[in-house]
Amino acid sequence: MTRVLVNKPQPLEARFAQERDRVQAAFGKRLREFRVEKQLTLEMLAERADLHANYVGAVERGERNLSLYNIWRLAQGLGLATDELLQDLPARKGKR
């Protein structure tokens, strides 16, 4: 068993990285759908959420693993409850 050092980030195993990427892509797609539905540009949503437009774009493309706080900020910027953004994320494969 390898020893894990506290406070030192460990790289994700490939299977976990793939799972993370799948969830991030699904979240980004849902975020974009809500933004387009509400006829907001990236810049408008970013301003409402007090985030940078480049960051919001990266989230929509599934490139960012965002914090709960930023999920909450994006939901508020869209005028949604936070759980609405988290609905319909893919189910976890394998472990049940």
C-alpha positions in Angstrom: 0.0 0.0 0.0 1.4 3.4 -1.0 1.6 6.1 1.5 -0.4 9.2 0.7 1.1 12.5 1.8 -1.3 14.9 3.3 -1.7 18.2 1.5 0.1 17.0 -1.6 -2.2 16.5 -4.6 -2.1 13.1 -6.0 -2.8 12.4 -9.7 -6.0 10.7 -10.5 -6.0 7.2 -11.8 -7.0 7.1 -15.5 -10.5 5.6 -14.8 -11.3 8.4 -12.3 -10.0 11.0 -14.7 -12.3 9.7 -17.4 -15.2 9.7 -15.0 -14.4 13.2 -13.9 -14.2 14.4 -17.6 -17.5 12.8 -18.4 -19.3 14.5 -15.5 -17.6 17.9 -16.3 -18.7 17.6 -19.9 -22.3 16.8 -18.9 -22.4 19.7 -16.4 -21.0 22.1 -19.0 -23.6 21.0 -21.6 -26.4 21.6 -19.1 -25.0 25.0 -18.1 -24.8 26.0 -21.8 -28.4 24.9 -22.4 -29.7 27.0 -19.5 -27.6 30.0 -20.6 -28.9 29.8 -24.2 -32.4 29.2 -23.1 -32.3 32.4 -21.0 -30.7 34.2 -24.0 -27.5 35.2 -22.1 -24.1 35.5 -23.6 -21.1 34.0 -21.8 -20.1 37.6 -20.7 -23.6 38.3 -19.3 -23.6 35.1 -17.2 -20.1 35.7 -16.1 -21.0 39.2 -14.9 -24.1 38.0 -13.1 -22.1 35.2 -11.4 -19.1 37.5 -10.7 -16.8 35.1 -12.6 -14.5 35.6 -15.6 -16.1 34.9 -19.0 -13.1 32.7 -20.0 -13.7 30.6 -16.8 -17.4 30.2 -17.7 -16.5 29.2 -21.2 -14.0 26.6 -19.9 -16.8 25.2 -17.6 -19.2 24.9 -20.6 -16.5 23.0 -22.5 -16.0 20.6 -19.6 -12.4 21.8 -19.0 -12.8 22.9 -15.4 -13.5 20.9 -12.3 -15.3 23.7 -10.5 -16.1 24.2 -6.8 -19.4 23.9 -5.1 -19.2 27.7 -4.5 -18.8 28.4 -8.2 -21.7 26.0 -9.1 -23.8 28.0 -6.7 -22.7 31.3 -8.2 -23.5 30.1 -11.7 -26.9 28.9 -10.6 -27.6 32.3 -9.0 -26.5 34.0 -12.2 -29.0 32.0 -14.1 -31.8 32.6 -11.6 -31.9 28.8 -10.8 -31.7 26.7 -7.7 -28.4 25.0 -7.5 -29.9 21.5 -7.8 -31.3 22.3 -11.2 -27.8 22.5 -12.6 -26.8 19.2 -11.0 -29.8 17.2 -12.3 -29.2 14.7 -15.0 -25.5 14.2 -14.4 -24.4 10.8 -15.6 -24.7 7.9 -13.1 -21.5 6.5 -11.8 -20.4 3.4 -13.6 -19.3 0.3 -11.7 -19.7 0.9 -8.0 -23.2 0.7 -6.5 
